[in-house]
Amino acid sequence: MLLKNKTILITGAGRGIGLATVQCALLEGAQVVAHIGRTANIPSQLANASNDQLQVLSGDLSDTNTIEKLWSDALAHQPRIDALINNAGIYAASPLSSPQEWDAGWEQNLNVNLLAPATLCRLAIAHFQQTQEGIIVNLASRSSHRGDDAEHLAYGAAKGGLLALTKGIARSYATTKTIAYAVAPAWVRTEMAEAHIASVGEDTINAELPMREITPADDVAQTIVFLASGRARHANGCTIDITGADYVR
């Protein structure tokens, strides 16, 4: 099993890519600390998981104090964390037409999509320097490379910052065996995307995709778990695009 004897902390694990990653990590033998969201309501898909293998935590990642507590609570459950998966994110609009909504959108996106994972990275790096090794996987986005649409400029900017952070960590801390990767999906079938899929029409979306289907969350989860296994150390600093060839660099 890829993750036997490893402990993984995954944020945003209550649905979508995060939930799929928890399920995959459990199957691969990991001890999982799953940040579910603001309330620790365990998804039905995880209801049968062993308490010895899965610990569930909650917390608002827009609050710095909560982030610090999340990390300390994770260590209280498992004294050693081998990999941090920064998956939690939001897709908040930041329209130019309203100064108030513009400011609010920038604050929300920066807090959750950049500052929260950055704080967890800081805590993880300090821990990994003590344990002498560790892995960080940050969930970026296709928008990290190309920007986002006019209504979501702040989202694209925050995800671009997360990508730069990942590369900086990889370059700066490789000598201490701290490895960092980014995964940059495009369209992924998650609860967050369902409203847009319904409004546009799945057939319309599929017709524009080279593979004629929206990426399943499990495709992303499998990639994250492989990176967290430590079997691709010299891919340190890389970004893996999971776009079904919709965006090719």
C-alpha positions in Angstrom: 0.0 0.0 0.0 1.3 3.4 -1.0 0.7 5.2 2.3 1.2 2.4 4.9 2.6 3.8 8.2 2.1 7.4 7.0 -0.2 10.1 8.4 -1.8 12.6 6.1 -3.6 15.8 6.9 -6.1 16.8 4.3 -8.1 20.1 4.4 -11.5 20.5 2.7 -12.2 16.8 3.1 -15.9 17.0 3.4 -16.7 16.8 -0.3 -15.3 16.8 -3.8 -11.6 16.3 -4.4 -10.8 16.3 -0.6 -13.3 13.6 0.1 -12.1 11.5 -2.8 -8.5 11.9 -1.5 -9.5 10.8 2.0 -11.1 7.7 0.6 -8.2 6.9 -1.6 -5.7 7.5 1.2 -7.6 5.2 3.5 -7.5 2.4 0.9 -3.8 2.9 0.6 -3.3 2.4 4.3 -2.8 5.9 5.6 -3.7 7.3 8.9 -5.8 10.3 7.9 -6.6 13.5 9.7 -9.5 15.1 7.8 -10.5 18.7 8.1 -14.1 18.6 7.1 -15.0 22.2 7.2 -16.6 24.6 9.7 -18.6 21.8 11.3 -17.3 18.2 11.8 -20.2 16.5 10.1 -18.8 13.2 8.8 -19.8 12.5 5.2 -21.8 9.3 4.8 -19.0 7.9 2.5 -16.7 7.9 5.6 -19.2 6.7 8.2 -17.7 3.2 8.2 -14.1 4.2 8.5 -12.2 3.0 11.5 -11.6 5.5 14.3 -8.1 4.1 14.5 -7.5 5.2 10.9 -9.5 8.4 10.5 -9.7 11.5 12.7 -12.1 14.3 11.8 -11.5 17.9 12.6 -13.4 21.1 11.8 -12.5 24.8 11.6 -13.0 28.0 9.6 -9.8 28.4 7.5 -10.4 32.1 7.1 -9.5 32.5 10.7 -5.7 32.4 11.5 -6.3 31.2 15.1 -8.4 28.4 13.8 -5.6 27.3 11.4 -3.1 27.1 14.2 -5.5 25.1 16.3 -6.2 22.8 13.4 -2.5 21.9 13.2 -2.1 21.5 16.9 -5.2 19.3 17.1 -3.9 17.2 14.2 -0.7 16.6 16.1 -2.6 15.7 19.2 -4.2 12.9 17.3 -1.1 11.8 15.5 2.3 13.1 16.8 3.9 12.8 13.4 2.4 14.1 10.2 4.1 12.9 7.0 2.2 14.9 4.4 0.0 18.0 4.2 -2.6 18.2 1.5 -3.9 21.8 1.1 -7.1 21.1 -0.7 -9.6 23.4 0.8 -10.7 26.4 -1.3 -13.5 28.6 -2.4 -14.5 30.2 -5.7 -15.7 33.6 -4.6 -16.6 36.2 -7.1 -14.9 39.6 -7.1 -16.8 41.7 -9.6 -15.5 45.0 -10.8 -19.0 46.6 -10.8 -19.2 46.7 -7.0 -16.4 48.1 -4.9 -17.8 46.3 -1.9 -18.1 43.0 -3.6 -14.7 43.5 -5.2 -13.1 44.0 -1.8 -15.0 41.2 -0.1 -14.1 38.8 -3.0 -10.4 39.6 -2.7 -10.4 39.2 1.0 -12.2 35.8 0.9 -10.1 34.4 -1.9 -6.8 35.5 -0.4 -7.7 34.3 3.1 -8.9 30.8 2.2 -7.0 30.1 -1.1 -3.6 31.6 -0.2 -3.1 32.7 3.4 -4.6 29.6 5.0 -2.5 27.1 3.0 0.5 29.3 3.5 0.1 29.2 7.2 -0.3 25.5 7.2 2.8 25.2 5.0 4.7 27.3 7.6 3.6 24.9 10.4 4.3 21.8 8.3 7.8 23.0 7.3 8.7 23.6 10.9 7.4 20.1 11.8 9.1 18.4 8.9 12.4 20.0 9.9 12.0 18.2 13.3 11.0 14.9 11.7 13.6 15.4 9.0 11.2 14.8 6.0 7.8 15.6 4.8 5.6 16.3 1.8 3.3 19.2 0.9 0.7 18.9 -1.9 -1.0 22.2 -2.7 -4.2 22.3 -4.8 -3.7 25.0 -7.4 -5.8 25.4 -10.5 -5.7 25.9 -14.2 -6.4 29.5 -13.3 -2.9 29.6 -11.6 -1.4 29.6 -15.1 -3.8 31.5 -17.2 -5.9 33.6 -14.8 -9.6 33.4 -14.4 -12.6 35.2 -15.9 -13.6 38.8 -15.2 -15.8 37.9 -12.3 -13.1 35.8 -10.6 -9.9 37.7 -11.0 -9.1 37.4 -7.2 -9.5 33.6 -7.4 -7.0 33.4 -10.2 -4.5 35.7 -8.4 -4.8 33.7 -5.2 -4.2 30.4 -6.9 -1.3 31.9 -8.8 0.2 32.9 -5.5 -0.2 29.4 -4.2 1.7 28.0 -7.2 4.5 30.5 -6.6 4.5 29.5 -2.9 4.8 25.8 -3.7 7.8 26.4 -6.0 9.5 28.6 -3.4 9.1 25.9 -0.7 10.5 23.2 -3.0 13.6 25.3 -3.9 14.2 26.6 -0.4 13.7 23.5 1.8 14.8 20.6 -0.4 18.0 20.2 1.6 15.9 19.4 4.7 13.9 16.8 2.7 10.8 18.9 2.6 9.2 18.1 -0.8 6.4 20.3 -2.3 4.2 19.7 -5.3 1.2 21.5 -6.9 -1.7 19.9 -8.6 -3.6 22.1 -11.0 -7.0 20.7 -12.1 -9.4 22.3 -14.6 -13.0 21.2 -14.7 -13.6 18.6 -12.0 -16.9 17.0 -11.2 -17.5 18.2 -7.6 -20.4 19.6 -5.7 -18.9 23.1 -6.1 -19.1 22.7 -9.9 -22.6 21.1 -10.2 -24.5 24.4 -10.2 -22.4 25.7 -13.1 -22.7 22.4 -15.0 -26.5 22.5 -14.5 -26.8 26.1 -15.7 -24.6 25.7 -18.8 -25.5 22.1 -19.6 -23.3 19.1 -19.3 -23.5 18.3 -23.1 -22.4 21.8 -23.9 -19.4 21.6 -21.6 -18.4 18.1 -22.7 -18.5 19.2 -26.4 -15.7 21.7 -25.6 -13.5 19.2 -23.8 -10.9 17.2 -25.7 -11.8 14.0 -23.7 -15.6 14.8 -23.9 -16.0 14.4 -20.2 -15.5 16.4 -17.0 -12.6 15.1 -14.9 -13.7 12.8 -12.1 -12.5 13.8 -8.6 -10.9 10.4 -8.2 -8.5 11.1 -11.0 -7.2 14.1 -9.0 -7.2 12.2 -5.7 -5.2 9.3 -7.1 -2.5 11.7 -8.2 -2.4 13.5 -4.9 -2.0 10.1 -3.0 0.8 9.0 -5.3 2.7 12.3 -4.7 2.1 12.0 -0.9 3.6 8.5 -1.0 7.1 9.9 -1.6 7.7 7.8 -4.7 8.5 10.8 -6.9 10.9 12.9 -4.8 12.7 14.4 -7.8 9.5 15.8 -9.1 9.9 18.2 -6.3 8.6 21.7 -7.2 6.6 20.4 -10.2 3.0 21.2 -11.1 0.9 18.4 -12.4 -2.0 19.7 -14.6 -5.1 17.5 -14.6 -7.2 19.0 -17.3 -7.9 16.2 -19.8 -5.8 18.2 -22.3 -8.3 21.1 -22.0 -5.3 23.3 -21.0 -1.9 22.2 -22.2 1.3 24.1 -21.4 
